[in-house]
Amino acid sequence: MLFTGTHIHKLDRKGRVSVPKRFRAALDTEEFAGIYLYQSHKESALEGCSHSHMERIAASLDELDMFSDEADDLADTILGSSHMLPYDGEGRIILPAELIEFARIEDQVAFVGRGRTFRLWNPDIFKPLQEASRTRTLNRGATLKLKPMTELPKGARPGTATEEDAS
């Protein structure tokens, strides 16, 4: 499952927005027909993910010391602010008013792929941040060392199936 690209969709007066078709297709195998959204703790954006990714987040939180400040803070920040948003018959979700306000979304929503997750932005806020990221990347001469194909999960290698595919 990969979320890529930037897709801008209109937000209607009822808070409904269409989830990009490519994102919905990537989520087709999930047990929940919808997306999870929660407030980013770094940006004026919403973090989005699949049901299985949210399960990974919860499992990772379980690895922290129970009742520690770190575990409590992360659980409150991520799980406590997350919304399970089902698709309607037209592939739309209804954004809760508190999320619209947090991300300062107005009449359009930018769905921005981040690989295994995605973000929702006000396009006017995202555009200059994207340009700044590109500038920093160029100025640093940033590179990416690709993992060898043999180190990728089976489902990420062309022509291979995952255990999930078999079930």
Helices and strands as residue ranges (DSSP letters): E 6-10, E 16-18, H 21-26, E 34-39, E 46-49, H 51-62, H 69-74, I 75-79, E 83-86, E 92-94, H 97-102, E 108-113, E 118-121, H 123-140, G 149-151, G 154-156, H 163-166
